Amino acid sequence: MLDLTYRRKLDASMNMTPMIDIVFQLLIYFLLTTNFITTEGIQVKLPQAKAAAAQIQEEITVFISREGRVFLQQQELNEGQLQRRLQTLIAKSRNKLVIVKADREIAVNKAVKVMDIAKRAGAERLCIATDRD
């Protein structure tokens, strides 16, 4: 005859507590036996650093009006005059920043032309001024 009694299945589970204890003991062992690196070498007294004097940024500002006229130090100049004036100003200090402030209505090539003139005059640092939106 058929045996219809159900047998209970045993749940196989592993107790993790002893393994966790072993892992923690190994961790403590390795932490205690590790040699921490110490700096070796000659004791040296490093010099004190002094803050550098504030650098005064020298700027040359070239303005380009809506009509395409070029101004430097409130004087309207043509391309030849602009290059000569810039050469004179840049000769005093080569680290001067040349800022081109062009009206937003002008063609971009006019601003680029002025920047080319400044570069030919010896300017090493150029930028074009913009407004934040």
N, CA, C and O atoms as CSV, one atom per row, in Angstrom:
chain,resi,resn,atom,element,x,y,z
A,1,MET,N,N,0.802,-1.156,0.000
A,1,MET,CA,C,0.000,0.000,0.000
A,1,MET,C,C,0.866,1.249,0.000
A,1,MET,O,O,2.035,1.240,0.386
A,2,LEU,N,N,0.248,2.296,-0.442
A,2,LEU,CA,C,0.969,3.540,-0.563
A,2,LEU,C,C,1.040,4.276,0.747
A,2,LEU,O,O,0.057,4.392,1.479
A,3,ASP,N,N,2.232,4.771,1.025
A,3,ASP,CA,C,2.402,5.550,2.252
A,3,ASP,C,C,2.212,7.021,1.901
A,3,ASP,O,O,3.058,7.605,1.224
A,4,LEU,N,N,1.145,7.613,2.338
A,4,LEU,CA,C,0.825,8.994,2.002
A,4,LEU,C,C,1.197,9.976,3.102
A,4,LEU,O,O,0.729,11.114,3.104
A,5,THR,N,N,1.990,9.569,3.985
A,5,THR,CA,C,2.411,10.496,5.038
A,5,THR,C,C,3.516,11.396,4.485
A,5,THR,O,O,4.444,10.954,3.808
A,6,TYR,N,N,3.373,12.618,4.794
A,6,TYR,CA,C,4.356,13.601,4.319
A,6,TYR,C,C,5.491,13.710,5.313
A,6,TYR,O,O,5.293,13.767,6.527
A,7,ARG,N,N,6.651,13.737,4.770
A,7,ARG,CA,C,7.805,13.908,5.627
A,7,ARG,C,C,8.201,15.382,5.597
A,7,ARG,O,O,8.200,16.029,4.550
A,8,ARG,N,N,8.523,15.864,6.725
A,8,ARG,CA,C,8.937,17.263,6.824
A,8,ARG,C,C,10.358,17.395,6.323
A,8,ARG,O,O,11.247,16.633,6.701
A,9,LYS,N,N,10.550,18.380,5.463
A,9,LYS,CA,C,11.889,18.634,4.969
A,9,LYS,C,C,12.631,19.467,5.996
A,9,LYS,O,O,12.085,20.400,6.584
A,10,LEU,N,N,13.863,19.114,6.191
A,10,LEU,CA,C,14.681,19.862,7.120
A,10,LEU,C,C,15.312,21.032,6.381
A,10,LEU,O,O,15.879,20.859,5.302
A,11,ASP,N,N,15.214,22.219,6.960
A,11,ASP,CA,C,15.846,23.392,6.369
A,11,ASP,C,C,17.333,23.349,6.678
A,11,ASP,O,O,17.747,23.258,7.834
A,12,ALA,N,N,18.116,23.417,5.626
A,12,ALA,CA,C,19.557,23.424,5.802
A,12,ALA,C,C,19.997,24.877,5.937
A,12,ALA,O,O,19.828,25.663,5.005
A,13,SER,N,N,20.540,25.228,7.047
A,13,SER,CA,C,21.039,26.588,7.246
A,13,SER,C,C,22.360,26.502,7.994
A,13,SER,O,O,22.633,25.563,8.742
A,14,MET,N,N,23.149,27.513,7.757
A,14,MET,CA,C,24.458,27.529,8.371
A,14,MET,C,C,24.515,28.718,9.310
A,14,MET,O,O,24.115,29.824,8.944
A,15,ASN,N,N,24.997,28.503,10.487
A,15,ASN,CA,C,25.118,29.579,11.457
A,15,ASN,C,C,26.374,30.389,11.118
A,15,ASN,O,O,27.480,29.848,11.114
A,16,MET,N,N,26.204,31.672,10.836
A,16,MET,CA,C,27.306,32.531,10.396
A,16,MET,C,C,28.065,33.169,11.563
A,16,MET,O,O,29.138,33.733,11.347
A,17,THR,N,N,27.561,33.101,12.746
A,17,THR,CA,C,28.181,33.772,13.884
A,17,THR,C,C,29.624,33.327,14.124
A,17,THR,O,O,30.481,34.193,14.304
A,18,PRO,N,N,29.943,32.040,14.137
A,18,PRO,CA,C,31.345,31.659,14.355
A,18,PRO,C,C,32.279,32.169,13.246
A,18,PRO,O,O,33.417,32.550,13.521
A,19,MET,N,N,31.796,32.176,11.987
A,19,MET,CA,C,32.646,32.653,10.899
A,19,MET,C,C,32.907,34.153,11.038
A,19,MET,O,O,34.025,34.605,10.790
A,20,ILE,N,N,31.912,34.917,11.423
A,20,ILE,CA,C,32.092,36.358,11.626
A,20,ILE,C,C,33.073,36.601,12.765
A,20,ILE,O,O,33.898,37.512,12.683
A,21,ASP,N,N,32.998,35.805,13.821
A,21,ASP,CA,C,33.946,35.945,14.929
A,21,ASP,C,C,35.380,35.718,14.450
A,21,ASP,O,O,36.284,36.466,14.825
A,22,ILE,N,N,35.590,34.709,13.639
A,22,ILE,CA,C,36.929,34.412,13.121
A,22,ILE,C,C,37.430,35.561,12.245
A,22,ILE,O,O,38.594,35.949,12.343
A,23,VAL,N,N,36.564,36.108,11.392
A,23,VAL,CA,C,36.960,37.207,10.510
A,23,VAL,C,C,37.377,38.412,11.340
A,23,VAL,O,O,38.392,39.042,11.042
A,24,PHE,N,N,36.625,38.739,12.360
A,24,PHE,CA,C,36.985,39.876,13.213
A,24,PHE,C,C,38.290,39.628,13.960
A,24,PHE,O,O,39.093,40.548,14.116
A,25,GLN,N,N,38.513,38.412,14.418
A,25,GLN,CA,C,39.769,38.117,15.096
A,25,GLN,C,C,40.960,38.237,14.135
A,25,GLN,O,O,42.018,38.734,14.522
A,26,LEU,N,N,40.794,37.791,12.899
A,26,LEU,CA,C,41.861,37.943,11.905
A,26,LEU,C,C,42.113,39.419,11.600
A,26,LEU,O,O,43.260,39.841,11.459
A,27,LEU,N,N,41.061,40.180,11.500
A,27,LEU,CA,C,41.193,41.613,11.234
A,27,LEU,C,C,41.969,42.296,12.358
A,27,LEU,O,O,42.867,43.094,12.093
A,28,ILE,N,N,41.632,41.992,13.593
A,28,ILE,CA,C,42.341,42.578,14.737
A,28,ILE,C,C,43.798,42.121,14.744
A,28,ILE,O,O,44.693,42.917,15.025
A,29,TYR,N,N,44.041,40.860,14.440
A,29,TYR,CA,C,45.411,40.345,14.405
A,29,TYR,C,C,46.248,41.103,13.379
A,29,TYR,O,O,47.356,41.540,13.689
A,30,PHE,N,N,45.732,41.264,12.162
A,30,PHE,CA,C,46.496,41.949,11.119
A,30,PHE,C,C,46.691,43.430,11.433
A,30,PHE,O,O,47.740,43.990,11.113
A,31,LEU,N,N,45.717,44.063,12.043
A,31,LEU,CA,C,45.878,45.464,12.432
A,31,LEU,C,C,46.965,45.627,13.493
A,31,LEU,O,O,47.731,46.590,13.453
A,32,LEU,N,N,47.034,44.695,14.438
A,32,LEU,CA,C,48.025,44.799,15.506
A,32,LEU,C,C,49.431,44.434,15.041
A,32,LEU,O,O,50.407,44.950,15.585
A,33,THR,N,N,49.553,43.570,14.063
A,33,THR,CA,C,50.882,43.139,13.632
A,33,THR,C,C,51.437,43.939,12.456
A,33,THR,O,O,52.581,43.731,12.053
A,34,THR,N,N,50.654,44.830,11.915
A,34,THR,CA,C,51.113,45.632,10.774
A,34,THR,C,C,52.105,46.677,11.240
A,34,THR,O,O,51.897,47.336,12.259
A,35,ASN,N,N,53.186,46.826,10.487
A,35,ASN,CA,C,54.150,47.891,10.748
A,35,ASN,C,C,53.704,49.121,9.973
A,35,ASN,O,O,53.629,49.108,8.745
A,36,PHE,N,N,53.416,50.159,10.697
A,36,PHE,CA,C,53.032,51.394,10.038
A,36,PHE,C,C,54.295,52.113,9.605
A,36,PHE,O,O,55.289,52.141,10.331
A,37,ILE,N,N,54.247,52.694,8.416
A,37,ILE,CA,C,55.426,53.348,7.847
A,37,ILE,C,C,55.710,54.635,8.601
A,37,ILE,O,O,54.828,55.467,8.809
A,38,THR,N,N,56.942,54.773,8.996
A,38,THR,CA,C,57.367,56.021,9.628
A,38,THR,C,C,58.325,56.715,8.682
A,38,THR,O,O,59.070,56.071,7.944
A,39,THR,N,N,58.296,58.015,8.712
A,39,THR,CA,C,59.184,58.765,7.826
A,39,THR,C,C,60.587,58.713,8.389
A,39,THR,O,O,60.836,59.048,9.547
A,40,GLU,N,N,61.477,58.289,7.546
A,40,GLU,CA,C,62.866,58.240,7.953
A,40,GLU,C,C,63.632,59.282,7.169
A,40,GLU,O,O,63.248,59.640,6.056
A,41,GLY,N,N,64.682,59.754,7.729
A,41,GLY,CA,C,65.501,60.719,7.024
A,41,GLY,C,C,66.064,61.741,7.980
A,41,GLY,O,O,65.934,61.623,9.198
A,42,ILE,N,N,66.677,62.722,7.418
A,42,ILE,CA,C,67.323,63.770,8.192
A,42,ILE,C,C,66.289,64.816,8.564
A,42,ILE,O,O,65.438,65.183,7.753
A,43,GLN,N,N,66.369,65.287,9.785
A,43,GLN,CA,C,65.486,66.368,10.215
A,43,GLN,C,C,65.946,67.666,9.571
A,43,GLN,O,O,67.104,68.060,9.707
A,44,VAL,N,N,65.056,68.313,8.889
A,44,VAL,CA,C,65.382,69.545,8.184
A,44,VAL,C,C,64.368,70.603,8.582
A,44,VAL,O,O,63.166,70.341,8.635
A,45,LYS,N,N,64.862,71.792,8.861
A,45,LYS,CA,C,63.960,72.908,9.120
A,45,LYS,C,C,63.718,73.623,7.799
A,45,LYS,O,O,64.633,74.197,7.209
A,46,LEU,N,N,62.495,73.580,7.354
A,46,LEU,CA,C,62.152,74.194,6.080
A,46,LEU,C,C,62.034,75.702,6.237
A,46,LEU,O,O,61.634,76.181,7.297
A,47,PRO,N,N,62.376,76.455,5.201
A,47,PRO,CA,C,62.274,77.920,5.291
A,47,PRO,C,C,60.819,78.370,5.314
A,47,PRO,O,O,59.930,77.698,4.792
A,48,GLN,N,N,60.609,79.503,5.922
A,48,GLN,CA,C,59.277,80.085,5.969
A,48,GLN,C,C,58.942,80.698,4.614
A,48,GLN,O,O,59.783,81.340,3.985
A,49,ALA,N,N,57.728,80.494,4.185
A,49,ALA,CA,C,57.295,81.080,2.915
A,49,ALA,C,C,56.650,82.427,3.185
A,49,ALA,O,O,55.850,82.581,4.108
A,50,LYS,N,N,57.007,83.369,2.383
A,50,LYS,CA,C,56.397,84.687,2.490
A,50,LYS,C,C,55.393,84.829,1.371
A,50,LYS,O,O,55.619,84.372,0.251
A,51,ALA,N,N,54.299,85.456,1.681
A,51,ALA,CA,C,53.284,85.677,0.659
A,51,ALA,C,C,53.830,86.644,-0.377
A,51,ALA,O,O,54.429,87.668,-0.048
A,52,ALA,N,N,53.614,86.303,-1.609
A,52,ALA,CA,C,54.087,87.170,-2.688
A,52,ALA,C,C,53.294,88.469,-2.677
A,52,ALA,O,O,52.117,88.501,-2.319
A,53,ALA,N,N,53.955,89.510,-3.068
A,53,ALA,CA,C,53.276,90.799,-3.151
A,53,ALA,C,C,52.171,90.708,-4.192
A,53,ALA,O,O,52.318,90.050,-5.221
A,54,ALA,N,N,51.096,91.359,-3.914
A,54,ALA,CA,C,49.967,91.331,-4.836
A,54,ALA,C,C,50.396,91.907,-6.179
A,54,ALA,O,O,50.952,93.002,-6.266
A,55,GLN,N,N,50.123,91.145,-7.203
A,55,GLN,CA,C,50.508,91.597,-8.528
A,55,GLN,C,C,49.444,92.542,-9.067
A,55,GLN,O,O,48.250,92.243,-9.061
A,56,ILE,N,N,49.904,93.661,-9.521
A,56,ILE,CA,C,48.990,94.610,-10.129
A,56,ILE,C,C,48.906,94.246,-11.598
A,56,ILE,O,O,49.888,94.322,-12.338
A,57,GLN,N,N,47.725,93.853,-11.996
A,57,GLN,CA,C,47.568,93.443,-13.378
A,57,GLN,C,C,47.437,94.679,-14.250
A,57,GLN,O,O,46.519,95.485,-14.094
A,58,GLU,N,N,48.362,94.802,-15.152
A,58,GLU,CA,C,48.349,95.939,-16.054
A,58,GLU,C,C,47.508,95.578,-17.267
A,58,GLU,O,O,47.699,94.535,-17.893
A,59,GLU,N,N,46.579,96.459,-17.581
A,59,GLU,CA,C,45.664,96.199,-18.679
A,59,GLU,C,C,45.706,97.330,-19.687
A,59,GLU,O,O,45.906,98.494,-19.340
A,60,ILE,N,N,45.516,96.967,-20.923
A,60,ILE,CA,C,45.321,97.933,-22.000
A,60,ILE,C,C,43.961,97.596,-22.590
A,60,ILE,O,O,43.752,96.483,-23.072
A,61,THR,N,N,43.046,98.534,-22.556
A,61,THR,CA,C,41.699,98.276,-23.044
A,61,THR,C,C,41.477,99.001,-24.361
A,61,THR,O,O,41.674,100.211,-24.465
A,62,VAL,N,N,41.064,98.239,-25.358
A,62,VAL,CA,C,40.742,98.780,-26.679
A,62,VAL,C,C,39.233,98.660,-26.852
A,62,VAL,O,O,38.669,97.577,-26.701
A,63,PHE,N,N,38.585,99.773,-27.168
A,63,PHE,CA,C,37.135,99.792,-27.353
A,63,PHE,C,C,36.809,99.835,-28.839
A,63,PHE,O,O,37.485,100.517,-29.610
A,64,ILE,N,N,35.773,99.107,-29.239
A,64,ILE,CA,C,35.281,99.156,-30.616
A,64,ILE,C,C,33.809,99.547,-30.544
A,64,ILE,O,O,32.997,98.833,-29.956
A,65,SER,N,N,33.473,100.687,-31.146
A,65,SER,CA,C,32.100,101.195,-31.073
A,65,SER,C,C,31.195,100.443,-32.045
A,65,SER,O,O,31.653,99.631,-32.849
A,66,ARG,N,N,29.907,100.734,-31.950
A,66,ARG,CA,C,28.911,100.108,-32.811
A,66,ARG,C,C,29.199,100.381,-34.288
A,66,ARG,O,O,28.920,99.553,-35.155
A,67,GLU,N,N,29.764,101.563,-34.553
A,67,GLU,CA,C,30.074,101.940,-35.938
A,67,GLU,C,C,31.385,101.317,-36.423
A,67,GLU,O,O,31.737,101.464,-37.593
A,68,GLY,N,N,32.109,100.628,-35.546
A,68,GLY,CA,C,33.361,99.995,-35.932
A,68,GLY,C,C,34.577,100.874,-35.702
A,68,GLY,O,O,35.676,100.539,-36.145
A,69,ARG,N,N,34.399,101.991,-35.016
A,69,ARG,CA,C,35.530,102.878,-34.718
A,69,ARG,C,C,36.296,102.324,-33.516
A,69,ARG,O,O,35.705,101.791,-32.577
A,70,VAL,N,N,37.617,102.462,-33.565
A,70,VAL,CA,C,38.491,101.889,-32.535
A,70,VAL,C,C,39.026,103.011,-31.654
A,70,VAL,O,O,39.497,104.035,-32.149
A,71,PHE,N,N,38.946,102.800,-30.328
A,71,PHE,CA,C,39.400,103.795,-29.356
A,71,PHE,C,C,40.401,103.153,-28.402
A,71,PHE,O,O,40.230,102.017,-27.958
A,72,LEU,N,N,41.453,103.918,-28.102
A,72,LEU,CA,C,42.434,103.514,-27.099
A,72,LEU,C,C,42.735,104.741,-26.262
A,72,LEU,O,O,43.178,105.764,-26.784
A,73,GLN,N,N,42.494,104.638,-24.965
A,73,GLN,CA,C,42.683,105.762,-24.034
A,73,GLN,C,C,41.911,107.001,-24.502
A,73,GLN,O,O,42.461,108.099,-24.585
A,74,GLN,N,N,40.648,106.801,-24.800
A,74,GLN,CA,C,39.702,107.845,-25.217
A,74,GLN,C,C,40.093,108.549,-26.516
A,74,GLN,O,O,39.609,109.651,-26.775
A,75,GLN,N,N,40.933,107.963,-27.321
A,75,GLN,CA,C,41.309,108.550,-28.608
A,75,GLN,C,C,40.938,107.588,-29.721
A,75,GLN,O,O,41.219,106.392,-29.647
A,76,GLU,N,N,40.299,108.130,-30.760
A,76,GLU,CA,C,39.975,107.305,-31.915
A,76,GLU,C,C,41.234,107.128,-32.759
A,76,GLU,O,O,41.938,108.093,-33.058
A,77,LEU,N,N,41.505,105.882,-33.137
A,77,LEU,CA,C,42.722,105.564,-33.887
A,77,LEU,C,C,42.384,104.710,-35.100
A,77,LEU,O,O,41.428,103.934,-35.085
A,78,ASN,N,N,43.190,104.868,-36.158
A,78,ASN,CA,C,43.066,103.930,-37.275
A,78,ASN,C,C,43.982,102.741,-36.985
A,78,ASN,O,O,44.639,102.706,-35.945
A,79,GLU,N,N,44.029,101.772,-37.892
A,79,GLU,CA,C,44.785,100.536,-37.628
A,79,GLU,C,C,46.279,100.790,-37.433
A,79,GLU,O,O,46.890,100.215,-36.532
A,80,GLY,N,N,46.865,101.634,-38.256
A,80,GLY,CA,C,48.299,101.919,-38.140
A,80,GLY,C,C,48.629,102.619,-36.836
A,80,GLY,O,O,49.607,102.277,-36.170
A,81,GLN,N,N,47.806,103.610,-36.468
A,81,GLN,CA,C,48.025,104.331,-35.210
A,81,GLN,C,C,47.853,103.393,-34.019
A,81,GLN,O,O,48.606,103.456,-33.047
A,82,LEU,N,N,46.847,102.521,-34.113
A,82,LEU,CA,C,46.593,101.576,-33.018
A,82,LEU,C,C,47.805,100.676,-32.803
A,82,LEU,O,O,48.223,100.461,-31.665
A,83,GLN,N,N,48.366,100.155,-33.876
A,83,GLN,CA,C,49.516,99.262,-33.732
A,83,GLN,C,C,50.705,99.999,-33.119
A,83,GLN,O,O,51.378,99.454,-32.244
A,84,ARG,N,N,50.973,101.216,-33.557
A,84,ARG,CA,C,52.101,101.975,-32.997
A,84,ARG,C,C,51.884,102.279,-31.516
A,84,ARG,O,O,52.809,102.150,-30.714
A,85,ARG,N,N,50.662,102.683,-31.149
A,85,ARG,CA,C,50.376,102.995,-29.736
A,85,ARG,C,C,50.483,101.748,-28.871
A,85,ARG,O,O,51.015,101.794,-27.762
A,86,LEU,N,N,49.973,100.637,-29.386
A,86,LEU,CA,C,50.067,99.388,-28.624
A,86,LEU,C,C,51.519,98.952,-28.463
A,86,LEU,O,O,51.905,98.475,-27.395
A,87,GLN,N,N,52.324,99.108,-29.505
A,87,GLN,CA,C,53.745,98.755,-29.397
A,87,GLN,C,C,54.416,99.581,-28.310
A,87,GLN,O,O,55.222,99.063,-27.537
A,88,THR,N,N,54.082,100.870,-28.252
A,88,THR,CA,C,54.664,101.746,-27.233
A,88,THR,C,C,54.246,101.307,-25.836
A,88,THR,O,O,55.076,101.236,-24.931
A,89,LEU,N,N,52.949,101.009,-25.658
A,89,LEU,CA,C,52.451,100.618,-24.337
A,89,LEU,C,C,52.962,99.242,-23.917
A,89,LEU,O,O,53.278,99.024,-22.747
A,90,ILE,N,N,53.041,98.328,-24.859
A,90,ILE,CA,C,53.472,96.963,-24.535
A,90,ILE,C,C,54.973,96.907,-24.295
A,90,ILE,O,O,55.444,96.058,-23.538
A,91,ALA,N,N,55.733,97.797,-24.927
A,91,ALA,CA,C,57.191,97.798,-24.756
A,91,ALA,C,C,57.588,98.042,-23.306
A,91,ALA,O,O,58.645,97.585,-22.871
A,92,LYS,N,N,56.759,98.754,-22.557
A,92,LYS,CA,C,57.059,99.035,-21.145
A,92,LYS,C,C,56.955,97.769,-20.299
A,92,LYS,O,O,57.743,97.574,-19.374
A,93,SER,N,N,55.996,96.920,-20.607
A,93,SER,CA,C,55.810,95.677,-19.859
A,93,SER,C,C,55.165,94.659,-20.788
A,93,SER,O,O,54.041,94.860,-21.248
A,94,ARG,N,N,55.877,93.561,-21.066
A,94,ARG,CA,C,55.361,92.568,-22.017
A,94,ARG,C,C,54.237,91.733,-21.423
A,94,ARG,O,O,53.544,91.022,-22.151
A,95,ASN,N,N,54.051,91.810,-20.133
A,95,ASN,CA,C,53.048,90.975,-19.486
A,95,ASN,C,C,51.681,91.652,-19.418
A,95,ASN,O,O,50.801,91.179,-18.700
A,96,LYS,N,N,51.490,92.720,-20.132
A,96,LYS,CA,C,50.220,93.436,-20.082
A,96,LYS,C,C,49.128,92.638,-20.787
A,96,LYS,O,O,49.364,91.957,-21.785
A,97,LEU,N,N,47.940,92.748,-20.235
A,97,LEU,CA,C,46.772,92.091,-20.799
A,97,LEU,C,C,46.051,93.084,-21.692
A,97,LEU,O,O,45.709,94.183,-21.254
A,98,VAL,N,N,45.818,92.705,-22.941
A,98,VAL,CA,C,45.078,93.556,-23.870
A,98,VAL,C,C,43.641,93.053,-23.907
A,98,VAL,O,O,43.372,91.916,-24.297
A,99,ILE,N,N,42.722,93.928,-23.492
A,99,ILE,CA,C,41.305,93.589,-23.458
A,99,ILE,C,C,40.617,94.310,-24.606
A,99,ILE,O,O,40.756,95.523,-24.763
A,100,VAL,N,N,39.878,93.559,-25.400
A,100,VAL,CA,C,39.114,94.147,-26.496
A,100,VAL,C,C,37.657,94.173,-26.065
A,100,VAL,O,O,37.037,93.128,-25.865
A,101,LYS,N,N,37.112,95.390,-25.924
A,101,LYS,CA,C,35.703,95.553,-25.565
A,101,LYS,C,C,34.972,96.036,-26.809
A,101,LYS,O,O,35.027,97.212,-27.167
A,102,ALA,N,N,34.295,95.116,-27.450
A,102,ALA,CA,C,33.615,95.410,-28.706
A,102,ALA,C,C,32.110,95.430,-28.487
A,102,ALA,O,O,31.571,94.631,-27.722
A,103,ASP,N,N,31.449,96.340,-29.159
A,103,ASP,CA,C,29.992,96.411,-29.114
A,103,ASP,C,C,29.421,95.128,-29.703
A,103,ASP,O,O,29.975,94.583,-30.658
A,104,ARG,N,N,28.331,94.647,-29.146
A,104,ARG,CA,C,27.779,93.378,-29.611
A,104,ARG,C,C,27.195,93.458,-31.014
A,104,ARG,O,O,26.949,92.426,-31.638
A,105,GLU,N,N,26.970,94.663,-31.518
A,105,GLU,CA,C,26.384,94.840,-32.841
A,105,GLU,C,C,27.416,94.773,-33.971
A,105,GLU,O,O,27.033,94.661,-35.136
A,106,ILE,N,N,28.697,94.838,-33.661
A,106,ILE,CA,C,29.703,94.860,-34.729
A,106,ILE,C,C,29.950,93.455,-35.252
A,106,ILE,O,O,29.619,92.464,-34.600
A,107,ALA,N,N,30.534,93.387,-36.434
A,107,ALA,CA,C,30.899,92.091,-37.009
A,107,ALA,C,C,32.094,91.531,-36.237
A,107,ALA,O,O,32.981,92.274,-35.816
A,108,VAL,N,N,32.099,90.242,-36.065
A,108,VAL,CA,C,33.151,89.586,-35.288
A,108,VAL,C,C,34.522,89.801,-35.926
A,108,VAL,O,O,35.529,89.897,-35.225
A,109,ASN,N,N,34.558,89.876,-37.253
A,109,ASN,CA,C,35.860,90.010,-37.911
A,109,ASN,C,C,36.547,91.322,-37.553
A,109,ASN,O,O,37.773,91.404,-37.624
A,110,LYS,N,N,35.784,92.361,-37.165
A,110,LYS,CA,C,36.402,93.627,-36.742
A,110,LYS,C,C,37.150,93.419,-35.418
A,110,LYS,O,O,38.267,93.910,-35.254
A,111,ALA,N,N,36.540,92.697,-34.480
A,111,ALA,CA,C,37.201,92.410,-33.203
A,111,ALA,C,C,38.430,91.528,-33.421
A,111,ALA,O,O,39.461,91.729,-32.777
A,112,VAL,N,N,38.325,90.563,-34.317
A,112,VAL,CA,C,39.455,89.680,-34.613
A,112,VAL,C,C,40.586,90.481,-35.249
A,112,VAL,O,O,41.759,90.243,-34.962
A,113,LYS,N,N,40.232,91.432,-36.113
A,113,LYS,CA,C,41.245,92.271,-36.763
A,113,LYS,C,C,42.010,93.086,-35.719
A,113,LYS,O,O,43.233,93.208,-35.799
A,114,VAL,N,N,41.286,93.649,-34.730
A,114,VAL,CA,C,41.933,94.418,-33.663
A,114,VAL,C,C,42.833,93.506,-32.830
A,114,VAL,O,O,43.920,93.915,-32.424
A,115,MET,N,N,42.390,92.277,-32.573
A,115,MET,CA,C,43.219,91.337,-31.817
A,115,MET,C,C,44.475,90.964,-32.607
A,115,MET,O,O,45.546,90.794,-32.024
A,116,ASP,N,N,44.348,90.837,-33.921
A,116,ASP,CA,C,45.527,90.571,-34.760
A,116,ASP,C,C,46.516,91.731,-34.697
A,116,ASP,O,O,47.727,91.519,-34.637
A,117,ILE,N,N,45.998,92.953,-34.711
A,117,ILE,CA,C,46.868,94.132,-34.611
A,117,ILE,C,C,47.609,94.117,-33.277
A,117,ILE,O,O,48.807,94.397,-33.220
A,118,ALA,N,N,46.886,93.787,-32.200
A,118,ALA,CA,C,47.509,93.729,-30.873
A,118,ALA,C,C,48.584,92.644,-30.834
A,118,ALA,O,O,49.640,92.835,-30.231
A,119,LYS,N,N,48.320,91.526,-31.466
A,119,LYS,CA,C,49.304,90.437,-31.500
A,119,LYS,C,C,50.552,90.868,-32.267
A,119,LYS,O,O,51.671,90.573,-31.849
A,120,ARG,N,N,50.360,91.567,-33.394
A,120,ARG,CA,C,51.504,92.061,-34.163
A,120,ARG,C,C,52.282,93.116,-33.388
A,120,ARG,O,O,53.484,93.285,-33.592
A,121,ALA,N,N,51.588,93.824,-32.497
A,121,ALA,CA,C,52.248,94.862,-31.697
A,121,ALA,C,C,53.055,94.258,-30.553
A,121,ALA,O,O,53.796,94.969,-29.874
A,122,GLY,N,N,52.915,92.949,-30.337
A,122,GLY,CA,C,53.710,92.285,-29.303
A,122,GLY,C,C,52.926,91.816,-28.098
A,122,GLY,O,O,53.517,91.365,-27.116
A,123,ALA,N,N,51.610,91.911,-28.150
A,123,ALA,CA,C,50.797,91.463,-27.015
A,123,ALA,C,C,50.867,89.947,-26.902
A,123,ALA,O,O,50.696,89.228,-27.887
A,124,GLU,N,N,51.120,89.475,-25.689
A,124,GLU,CA,C,51.162,88.034,-25.457
A,124,GLU,C,C,49.875,87.541,-24.818
A,124,GLU,O,O,49.534,86.363,-24.927
A,125,ARG,N,N,49.167,88.433,-24.157
A,125,ARG,CA,C,47.932,88.052,-23.465
A,125,ARG,C,C,46.789,88.889,-24.020
A,125,ARG,O,O,46.798,90.115,-23.917
A,126,LEU,N,N,45.811,88.219,-24.606
A,126,LEU,CA,C,44.662,88.881,-25.213
A,126,LEU,C,C,43.379,88.280,-24.676
A,126,LEU,O,O,43.320,87.086,-24.380
A,127,CYS,N,N,42.359,89.100,-24.551
A,127,CYS,CA,C,41.037,88.572,-24.230
A,127,CYS,C,C,39.989,89.510,-24.801
A,127,CYS,O,O,40.258,90.678,-25.078
A,128,ILE,N,N,38.801,88.979,-24.970
A,128,ILE,CA,C,37.693,89.788,-25.447
A,128,ILE,C,C,36.661,89.831,-24.329
A,128,ILE,O,O,36.298,88.796,-23.769
A,129,ALA,N,N,36.194,91.026,-24.010
A,129,ALA,CA,C,35.273,91.210,-22.887
A,129,ALA,C,C,33.859,90.839,-23.310
A,129,ALA,O,O,33.431,91.132,-24.427
A,130,THR,N,N,33.137,90.185,-22.393
A,130,THR,CA,C,31.739,89.828,-22.630
A,130,THR,C,C,30.929,90.151,-21.389
A,130,THR,O,O,31.484,90.358,-20.310
A,131,ASP,N,N,29.611,90.193,-21.548
A,131,ASP,CA,C,28.699,90.375,-20.420
A,131,ASP,C,C,28.115,89.031,-20.049
A,131,ASP,O,O,27.930,88.165,-20.903
A,132,ARG,N,N,27.826,88.860,-18.770
A,132,ARG,CA,C,27.148,87.640,-18.328
A,132,ARG,C,C,25.676,87.749,-18.671
A,132,ARG,O,O,25.088,88.830,-18.639
A,133,ASP,N,N,25.095,86.607,-19.000
A,133,ASP,CA,C,23.653,86.603,-19.297
A,133,ASP,C,C,22.860,86.596,-18.021
A,133,ASP,O,O,21.630,86.591,-18.059
